[in-house]
Amino acid sequence: MPPMSTKAHQTILTERGMQIAERRIPTMAAKAGHEAYWTTLRDTGAVTVKMANGQVVERMLDGSVTVIKNMAIGKRVKPGTILRRVK
């Protein structure tokens, strides 16, 4: 039996091959983001909060949406901001 190589198999791409691969990155990133979103909902049973049509909304696993707050159009919310409901 020949010894196993410790080197990984390397593929050399041409410039055209790299350009074609690079054009796929935005689509792959969007797909990964959507999969992560739905995986989070499914695995944790948690909700996600996002902006939609000028509103901060909470989306449940079953697809139901609850409006948390209406925002002025163009209002930016800093990523990572923790929003709390007022009782």
Phi and psi restraints in degrees (range 20) as a CNS / XPLOR table:
assign (resid 1 and name C) (resid 2 and name N)
       (resid 2 and name CA) (resid 2 and name C) 1.0 -70.5 20.0 2
assign (resid 2 and name N) (resid 2 and name CA)
       (resid 2 and name C) (resid 3 and name N) 1.0 149.6 20.0 2
assign (resid 2 and name C) (resid 3 and name N)
       (resid 3 and name CA) (resid 3 and name C) 1.0 -65.0 20.0 2
assign (resid 3 and name N) (resid 3 and name CA)
       (resid 3 and name C) (resid 4 and name N) 1.0 146.7 20.0 2
assign (resid 3 and name C) (resid 4 and name N)
       (resid 4 and name CA) (resid 4 and name C) 1.0 -77.2 20.0 2
assign (resid 4 and name N) (resid 4 and name CA)
       (resid 4 and name C) (resid 5 and name N) 1.0 138.5 20.0 2
assign (resid 4 and name C) (resid 5 and name N)
       (resid 5 and name CA) (resid 5 and name C) 1.0 -80.3 20.0 2
assign (resid 5 and name N) (resid 5 and name CA)
       (resid 5 and name C) (resid 6 and name N) 1.0 140.4 20.0 2
assign (resid 5 and name C) (resid 6 and name N)
       (resid 6 and name CA) (resid 6 and name C) 1.0 -91.6 20.0 2
assign (resid 6 and name N) (resid 6 and name CA)
       (resid 6 and name C) (resid 7 and name N) 1.0 -8.5 20.0 2
assign (resid 6 and name C) (resid 7 and name N)
       (resid 7 and name CA) (resid 7 and name C) 1.0 -82.8 20.0 2
assign (resid 7 and name N) (resid 7 and name CA)
       (resid 7 and name C) (resid 8 and name N) 1.0 138.7 20.0 2
assign (resid 7 and name C) (resid 8 and name N)
       (resid 8 and name CA) (resid 8 and name C) 1.0 -76.2 20.0 2
assign (resid 8 and name N) (resid 8 and name CA)
       (resid 8 and name C) (resid 9 and name N) 1.0 149.2 20.0 2
assign (resid 8 and name C) (resid 9 and name N)
       (resid 9 and name CA) (resid 9 and name C) 1.0 -67.9 20.0 2
assign (resid 9 and name N) (resid 9 and name CA)
       (resid 9 and name C) (resid 10 and name N) 1.0 127.8 20.0 2
assign (resid 9 and name C) (resid 10 and name N)
       (resid 10 and name CA) (resid 10 and name C) 1.0 -111.6 20.0 2
assign (resid 10 and name N) (resid 10 and name CA)
       (resid 10 and name C) (resid 11 and name N) 1.0 136.2 20.0 2
assign (resid 10 and name C) (resid 11 and name N)
       (resid 11 and name CA) (resid 11 and name C) 1.0 -110.8 20.0 2
assign (resid 11 and name N) (resid 11 and name CA)
       (resid 11 and name C) (resid 12 and name N) 1.0 130.6 20.0 2
assign (resid 11 and name C) (resid 12 and name N)
       (resid 12 and name CA) (resid 12 and name C) 1.0 -97.7 20.0 2
assign (resid 12 and name N) (resid 12 and name CA)
       (resid 12 and name C) (resid 13 and name N) 1.0 122.0 20.0 2
assign (resid 12 and name C) (resid 13 and name N)
       (resid 13 and name CA) (resid 13 and name C) 1.0 -95.8 20.0 2
assign (resid 13 and name N) (resid 13 and name CA)
       (resid 13 and name C) (resid 14 and name N) 1.0 147.2 20.0 2
assign (resid 13 and name C) (resid 14 and name N)
       (resid 14 and name CA) (resid 14 and name C) 1.0 -79.4 20.0 2
assign (resid 14 and name N) (resid 14 and name CA)
       (resid 14 and name C) (resid 15 and name N) 1.0 169.8 20.0 2
assign (resid 14 and name C) (resid 15 and name N)
       (resid 15 and name CA) (resid 15 and name C) 1.0 -58.9 20.0 2
assign (resid 15 and name N) (resid 15 and name CA)
       (resid 15 and name C) (resid 16 and name N) 1.0 -43.4 20.0 2
assign (resid 15 and name C) (resid 16 and name N)
       (resid 16 and name CA) (resid 16 and name C) 1.0 -63.8 20.0 2
assign (resid 16 and name N) (resid 16 and name CA)
       (resid 16 and name C) (resid 17 and name N) 1.0 -41.0 20.0 2
assign (resid 16 and name C) (resid 17 and name N)
       (resid 17 and name CA) (resid 17 and name C) 1.0 -61.7 20.0 2
assign (resid 17 and name N) (resid 17 and name CA)
       (resid 17 and name C) (resid 18 and name N) 1.0 -39.9 20.0 2
assign (resid 17 and name C) (resid 18 and name N)
       (resid 18 and name CA) (resid 18 and name C) 1.0 -66.9 20.0 2
assign (resid 18 and name N) (resid 18 and name CA)
       (resid 18 and name C) (resid 19 and name N) 1.0 -40.4 20.0 2
assign (resid 18 and name C) (resid 19 and name N)
       (resid 19 and name CA) (resid 19 and name C) 1.0 -63.8 20.0 2
assign (resid 19 and name N) (resid 19 and name CA)
       (resid 19 and name C) (resid 20 and name N) 1.0 -40.9 20.0 2
assign (resid 19 and name C) (resid 20 and name N)
       (resid 20 and name CA) (resid 20 and name C) 1.0 -63.7 20.0 2
assign (resid 20 and name N) (resid 20 and name CA)
       (resid 20 and name C) (resid 21 and name N) 1.0 -44.2 20.0 2
assign (resid 20 and name C) (resid 21 and name N)
       (resid 21 and name CA) (resid 21 and name C) 1.0 -63.7 20.0 2
assign (resid 21 and name N) (resid 21 and name CA)
       (resid 21 and name C) (resid 22 and name N) 1.0 -41.5 20.0 2
assign (resid 21 and name C) (resid 22 and name N)
       (resid 22 and name CA) (resid 22 and name C) 1.0 -65.2 20.0 2
assign (resid 22 and name N) (resid 22 and name CA)
       (resid 22 and name C) (resid 23 and name N) 1.0 -32.8 20.0 2
assign (resid 22 and name C) (resid 23 and name N)
       (resid 23 and name CA) (resid 23 and name C) 1.0 -67.0 20.0 2
assign (resid 23 and name N) (resid 23 and name CA)
       (resid 23 and name C) (resid 24 and name N) 1.0 -21.8 20.0 2
assign (resid 23 and name C) (resid 24 and name N)
       (resid 24 and name CA) (resid 24 and name C) 1.0 -81.9 20.0 2
assign (resid 24 and name N) (resid 24 and name CA)
       (resid 24 and name C) (resid 25 and name N) 1.0 -15.9 20.0 2
assign (resid 24 and name C) (resid 25 and name N)
       (resid 25 and name CA) (resid 25 and name C) 1.0 -57.7 20.0 2
assign (resid 25 and name N) (resid 25 and name CA)
       (resid 25 and name C) (resid 26 and name N) 1.0 -49.4 20.0 2
assign (resid 25 and name C) (resid 26 and name N)
       (resid 26 and name CA) (resid 26 and name C) 1.0 -58.9 20.0 2
assign (resid 26 and name N) (resid 26 and name CA)
       (resid 26 and name C) (resid 27 and name N) 1.0 -39.8 20.0 2
assign (resid 26 and name C) (resid 27 and name N)
       (resid 27 and name CA) (resid 27 and name C) 1.0 -66.2 20.0 2
assign (resid 27 and name N) (resid 27 and name CA)
       (resid 27 and name C) (resid 28 and name N) 1.0 -43.4 20.0 2
assign (resid 27 and name C) (resid 28 and name N)
       (resid 28 and name CA) (resid 28 and name C) 1.0 -64.7 20.0 2
assign (resid 28 and name N) (resid 28 and name CA)
       (resid 28 and name C) (resid 29 and name N) 1.0 -39.8 20.0 2
assign (resid 28 and name C) (resid 29 and name N)
       (resid 29 and name CA) (resid 29 and name C) 1.0 -66.0 20.0 2
assign (resid 29 and name N) (resid 29 and name CA)
       (resid 29 and name C) (resid 30 and name N) 1.0 -42.5 20.0 2
assign (resid 29 and name C) (resid 30 and name N)
       (resid 30 and name CA) (resid 30 and name C) 1.0 -62.8 20.0 2
assign (resid 30 and name N) (resid 30 and name CA)
       (resid 30 and name C) (resid 31 and name N) 1.0 -43.2 20.0 2
assign (resid 30 and name C) (resid 31 and name N)
       (resid 31 and name CA) (resid 31 and name C) 1.0 -62.6 20.0 2
assign (resid 31 and name N) (resid 31 and name CA)
       (resid 31 and name C) (resid 32 and name N) 1.0 -43.3 20.0 2
assign (resid 31 and name C) (resid 32 and name N)
       (resid 32 and name CA) (resid 32 and name C) 1.0 -62.9 20.0 2
assign (resid 32 and name N) (resid 32 and name CA)
       (resid 32 and name C) (resid 33 and name N) 1.0 -39.5 20.0 2
assign (resid 32 and name C) (resid 33 and name N)
       (resid 33 and name CA) (resid 33 and name C) 1.0 -63.5 20.0 2
assign (resid 33 and name N) (resid 33 and name CA)
       (resid 33 and name C) (resid 34 and name N) 1.0 -44.9 20.0 2
assign (resid 33 and name C) (resid 34 and name N)
       (resid 34 and name CA) (resid 34 and name C) 1.0 -64.1 20.0 2
assign (resid 34 and name N) (resid 34 and name CA)
       (resid 34 and name C) (resid 35 and name N) 1.0 -41.5 20.0 2
assign (resid 34 and name C) (resid 35 and name N)
       (resid 35 and name CA) (resid 35 and name C) 1.0 -63.9 20.0 2
assign (resid 35 and name N) (resid 35 and name CA)
       (resid 35 and name C) (resid 36 and name N) 1.0 -40.5 20.0 2
assign (resid 35 and name C) (resid 36 and name N)
       (resid 36 and name CA) (resid 36 and name C) 1.0 -64.2 20.0 2
assign (resid 36 and name N) (resid 36 and name CA)
       (resid 36 and name C) (resid 37 and name N) 1.0 -40.8 20.0 2
assign (resid 36 and name C) (resid 37 and name N)
       (resid 37 and name CA) (resid 37 and name C) 1.0 -58.7 20.0 2
assign (resid 37 and name N) (resid 37 and name CA)
       (resid 37 and name C) (resid 38 and name N) 1.0 -52.0 20.0 2
assign (resid 37 and name C) (resid 38 and name N)
       (resid 38 and name CA) (resid 38 and name C) 1.0 -71.7 20.0 2
assign (resid 38 and name N) (resid 38 and name CA)
       (resid 38 and name C) (resid 39 and name N) 1.0 -32.5 20.0 2
assign (resid 38 and name C) (resid 39 and name N)
       (resid 39 and name CA) (resid 39 and name C) 1.0 -64.3 20.0 2
assign (resid 39 and name N) (resid 39 and name CA)
       (resid 39 and name C) (resid 40 and name N) 1.0 -41.3 20.0 2
assign (resid 39 and name C) (resid 40 and name N)
       (resid 40 and name CA) (resid 40 and name C) 1.0 -60.6 20.0 2
assign (resid 40 and name N) (resid 40 and name CA)
       (resid 40 and name C) (resid 41 and name N) 1.0 -47.1 20.0 2
assign (resid 40 and name C) (resid 41 and name N)
       (resid 41 and name CA) (resid 41 and name C) 1.0 -61.5 20.0 2
assign (resid 41 and name N) (resid 41 and name CA)
       (resid 41 and name C) (resid 42 and name N) 1.0 -47.0 20.0 2
assign (resid 41 and name C) (resid 42 and name N)
       (resid 42 and name CA) (resid 42 and name C) 1.0 -67.5 20.0 2
assign (resid 42 and name N) (resid 42 and name CA)
       (resid 42 and name C) (resid 43 and name N) 1.0 -46.7 20.0 2
assign (resid 42 and name C) (resid 43 and name N)
       (resid 43 and name CA) (resid 43 and name C) 1.0 -77.8 20.0 2
assign (resid 43 and name N) (resid 43 and name CA)
       (resid 43 and name C) (resid 44 and name N) 1.0 -32.9 20.0 2
assign (resid 43 and name C) (resid 44 and name N)
       (resid 44 and name CA) (resid 44 and name C) 1.0 -100.8 20.0 2
assign (resid 44 and name N) (resid 44 and name CA)
       (resid 44 and name C) (resid 45 and name N) 1.0 -18.4 20.0 2
assign (resid 44 and name C) (resid 45 and name N)
       (resid 45 and name CA) (resid 45 and name C) 1.0 71.4 20.0 2
assign (resid 45 and name N) (resid 45 and name CA)
       (resid 45 and name C) (resid 46 and name N) 1.0 7.2 20.0 2
assign (resid 45 and name C) (resid 46 and name N)
       (resid 46 and name CA) (resid 46 and name C) 1.0 -78.2 20.0 2
assign (resid 46 and name N) (resid 46 and name CA)
       (resid 46 and name C) (resid 47 and name N) 1.0 175.6 20.0 2
assign (resid 46 and name C) (resid 47 and name N)
       (resid 47 and name CA) (resid 47 and name C) 1.0 -108.8 20.0 2
assign (resid 47 and name N) (resid 47 and name CA)
       (resid 47 and name C) (resid 48 and name N) 1.0 161.2 20.0 2
assign (resid 47 and name C) (resid 48 and name N)
       (resid 48 and name CA) (resid 48 and name C) 1.0 -117.7 20.0 2
assign (resid 48 and name N) (resid 48 and name CA)
       (resid 48 and name C) (resid 49 and name N) 1.0 151.0 20.0 2
assign (resid 48 and name C) (resid 49 and name N)
       (resid 49 and name CA) (resid 49 and name C) 1.0 -117.7 20.0 2
assign (resid 49 and name N) (resid 49 and name CA)
       (resid 49 and name C) (resid 50 and name N) 1.0 132.4 20.0 2
assign (resid 49 and name C) (resid 50 and name N)
       (resid 50 and name CA) (resid 50 and name C) 1.0 -151.5 20.0 2
assign (resid 50 and name N) (resid 50 and name CA)
       (resid 50 and name C) (resid 51 and name N) 1.0 167.7 20.0 2
assign (resid 50 and name C) (resid 51 and name N)
       (resid 51 and name CA) (resid 51 and name C) 1.0 -88.9 20.0 2
assign (resid 51 and name N) (resid 51 and name CA)
       (resid 51 and name C) (resid 52 and name N) 1.0 136.3 20.0 2
assign (resid 51 and name C) (resid 52 and name N)
       (resid 52 and name CA) (resid 52 and name C) 1.0 -149.7 20.0 2
assign (resid 52 and name N) (resid 52 and name CA)
       (resid 52 and name C) (resid 53 and name N) 1.0 118.5 20.0 2
assign (resid 52 and name C) (resid 53 and name N)
       (resid 53 and name CA) (resid 53 and name C) 1.0 53.4 20.0 2
assign (resid 53 and name N) (resid 53 and name CA)
       (resid 53 and name C) (resid 54 and name N) 1.0 44.9 20.0 2
assign (resid 53 and name C) (resid 54 and name N)
       (resid 54 and name CA) (resid 54 and name C) 1.0 76.6 20.0 2
assign (resid 54 and name N) (resid 54 and name CA)
       (resid 54 and name C) (resid 55 and name N) 1.0 15.4 20.0 2
assign (resid 54 and name C) (resid 55 and name N)
       (resid 55 and name CA) (resid 55 and name C) 1.0 -129.3 20.0 2
assign (resid 55 and name N) (resid 55 and name CA)
       (resid 55 and name C) (resid 56 and name N) 1.0 145.2 20.0 2
assign (resid 55 and name C) (resid 56 and name N)
       (resid 56 and name CA) (resid 56 and name C) 1.0 -88.6 20.0 2
assign (resid 56 and name N) (resid 56 and name CA)
       (resid 56 and name C) (resid 57 and name N) 1.0 120.9 20.0 2
assign (resid 56 and name C) (resid 57 and name N)
       (resid 57 and name CA) (resid 57 and name C) 1.0 -123.5 20.0 2
assign (resid 57 and name N) (resid 57 and name CA)
       (resid 57 and name C) (resid 58 and name N) 1.0 153.7 20.0 2
assign (resid 57 and name C) (resid 58 and name N)
       (resid 58 and name CA) (resid 58 and name C) 1.0 -111.2 20.0 2
assign (resid 58 and name N) (resid 58 and name CA)
       (resid 58 and name C) (resid 59 and name N) 1.0 124.7 20.0 2
assign (resid 58 and name C) (resid 59 and name N)
       (resid 59 and name CA) (resid 59 and name C) 1.0 -110.4 20.0 2
assign (resid 59 and name N) (resid 59 and name CA)
       (resid 59 and name C) (resid 60 and name N) 1.0 130.4 20.0 2
assign (resid 59 and name C) (resid 60 and name N)
       (resid 60 and name CA) (resid 60 and name C) 1.0 -94.5 20.0 2
assign (resid 60 and name N) (resid 60 and name CA)
       (resid 60 and name C) (resid 61 and name N) 1.0 165.8 20.0 2
assign (resid 60 and name C) (resid 61 and name N)
       (resid 61 and name CA) (resid 61 and name C) 1.0 -58.0 20.0 2
assign (resid 61 and name N) (resid 61 and name CA)
       (resid 61 and name C) (resid 62 and name N) 1.0 -35.8 20.0 2
assign (resid 61 and name C) (resid 62 and name N)
       (resid 62 and name CA) (resid 62 and name C) 1.0 -75.8 20.0 2
assign (resid 62 and name N) (resid 62 and name CA)
       (resid 62 and name C) (resid 63 and name N) 1.0 -0.3 20.0 2
assign (resid 62 and name C) (resid 63 and name N)
       (resid 63 and name CA) (resid 63 and name C) 1.0 94.5 20.0 2
assign (resid 63 and name N) (resid 63 and name CA)
       (resid 63 and name C) (resid 64 and name N) 1.0 -8.6 20.0 2
assign (resid 63 and name C) (resid 64 and name N)
       (resid 64 and name CA) (resid 64 and name C) 1.0 -69.9 20.0 2
assign (resid 64 and name N) (resid 64 and name CA)
       (resid 64 and name C) (resid 65 and name N) 1.0 148.8 20.0 2
assign (resid 64 and name C) (resid 65 and name N)
       (resid 65 and name CA) (resid 65 and name C) 1.0 -126.4 20.0 2
assign (resid 65 and name N) (resid 65 and name CA)
       (resid 65 and name C) (resid 66 and name N) 1.0 135.0 20.0 2
assign (resid 65 and name C) (resid 66 and name N)
       (resid 66 and name CA) (resid 66 and name C) 1.0 -119.0 20.0 2
assign (resid 66 and name N) (resid 66 and name CA)
       (resid 66 and name C) (resid 67 and name N) 1.0 127.3 20.0 2
assign (resid 66 and name C) (resid 67 and name N)
       (resid 67 and name CA) (resid 67 and name C) 1.0 -77.9 20.0 2
assign (resid 67 and name N) (resid 67 and name CA)
       (resid 67 and name C) (resid 68 and name N) 1.0 124.8 20.0 2
assign (resid 67 and name C) (resid 68 and name N)
       (resid 68 and name CA) (resid 68 and name C) 1.0 -91.5 20.0 2
assign (resid 68 and name N) (resid 68 and name CA)
       (resid 68 and name C) (resid 69 and name N) 1.0 -43.2 20.0 2
assign (resid 68 and name C) (resid 69 and name N)
       (resid 69 and name CA) (resid 69 and name C) 1.0 -159.9 20.0 2
assign (resid 69 and name N) (resid 69 and name CA)
       (resid 69 and name C) (resid 70 and name N) 1.0 141.2 20.0 2
assign (resid 69 and name C) (resid 70 and name N)
       (resid 70 and name CA) (resid 70 and name C) 1.0 -86.3 20.0 2
assign (resid 70 and name N) (resid 70 and name CA)
       (resid 70 and name C) (resid 71 and name N) 1.0 134.9 20.0 2
assign (resid 70 and name C) (resid 71 and name N)
       (resid 71 and name CA) (resid 71 and name C) 1.0 -118.4 20.0 2
assign (resid 71 and name N) (resid 71 and name CA)
       (resid 71 and name C) (resid 72 and name N) 1.0 154.1 20.0 2
assign (resid 71 and name C) (resid 72 and name N)
       (resid 72 and name CA) (resid 72 and name C) 1.0 -65.1 20.0 2
assign (resid 72 and name N) (resid 72 and name CA)
       (resid 72 and name C) (resid 73 and name N) 1.0 141.8 20.0 2
assign (resid 72 and name C) (resid 73 and name N)
       (resid 73 and name CA) (resid 73 and name C) 1.0 -59.2 20.0 2
assign (resid 73 and name N) (resid 73 and name CA)
       (resid 73 and name C) (resid 74 and name N) 1.0 134.6 20.0 2
assign (resid 73 and name C) (resid 74 and name N)
       (resid 74 and name CA) (resid 74 and name C) 1.0 87.5 20.0 2
assign (resid 74 and name N) (resid 74 and name CA)
       (resid 74 and name C) (resid 75 and name N) 1.0 -1.9 20.0 2
assign (resid 74 and name C) (resid 75 and name N)
       (resid 75 and name CA) (resid 75 and name C) 1.0 -70.0 20.0 2
assign (resid 75 and name N) (resid 75 and name CA)
       (resid 75 and name C) (resid 76 and name N) 1.0 125.2 20.0 2
assign (resid 75 and name C) (resid 76 and name N)
       (resid 76 and name CA) (resid 76 and name C) 1.0 -95.4 20.0 2
assign (resid 76 and name N) (resid 76 and name CA)
       (resid 76 and name C) (resid 77 and name N) 1.0 138.2 20.0 2
assign (resid 76 and name C) (resid 77 and name N)
       (resid 77 and name CA) (resid 77 and name C) 1.0 -112.2 20.0 2
assign (resid 77 and name N) (resid 77 and name CA)
       (resid 77 and name C) (resid 78 and name N) 1.0 124.4 20.0 2
assign (resid 77 and name C) (resid 78 and name N)
       (resid 78 and name CA) (resid 78 and name C) 1.0 -63.4 20.0 2
assign (resid 78 and name N) (resid 78 and name CA)
       (resid 78 and name C) (resid 79 and name N) 1.0 130.2 20.0 2
assign (resid 78 and name C) (resid 79 and name N)
       (resid 79 and name CA) (resid 79 and name C) 1.0 -55.1 20.0 2
assign (resid 79 and name N) (resid 79 and name CA)
       (resid 79 and name C) (resid 80 and name N) 1.0 137.0 20.0 2
assign (resid 79 and name C) (resid 80 and name N)
       (resid 80 and name CA) (resid 80 and name C) 1.0 92.1 20.0 2
assign (resid 80 and name N) (resid 80 and name CA)
       (resid 80 and name C) (resid 81 and name N) 1.0 -5.4 20.0 2
assign (resid 80 and name C) (resid 81 and name N)
       (resid 81 and name CA) (resid 81 and name C) 1.0 -64.9 20.0 2
assign (resid 81 and name N) (resid 81 and name CA)
       (resid 81 and name C) (resid 82 and name N) 1.0 134.6 20.0 2
assign (resid 81 and name C) (resid 82 and name N)
       (resid 82 and name CA) (resid 82 and name C) 1.0 -98.3 20.0 2
assign (resid 82 and name N) (resid 82 and name CA)
       (resid 82 and name C) (resid 83 and name N) 1.0 120.4 20.0 2
assign (resid 82 and name C) (resid 83 and name N)
       (resid 83 and name CA) (resid 83 and name C) 1.0 -101.2 20.0 2
assign (resid 83 and name N) (resid 83 and name CA)
       (resid 83 and name C) (resid 84 and name N) 1.0 139.0 20.0 2
assign (resid 83 and name C) (resid 84 and name N)
       (resid 84 and name CA) (resid 84 and name C) 1.0 -121.6 20.0 2
assign (resid 84 and name N) (resid 84 and name CA)
       (resid 84 and name C) (resid 85 and name N) 1.0 141.8 20.0 2
assign (resid 84 and name C) (resid 85 and name N)
       (resid 85 and name CA) (resid 85 and name C) 1.0 -74.5 20.0 2
assign (resid 85 and name N) (resid 85 and name CA)
       (resid 85 and name C) (resid 86 and name N) 1.0 141.6 20.0 2
assign (resid 85 and name C) (resid 86 and name N)
       (resid 86 and name CA) (resid 86 and name C) 1.0 -91.1 20.0 2
assign (resid 86 and name N) (resid 86 and name CA)
       (resid 86 and name C) (resid 87 and name N) 1.0 126.6 20.0 2
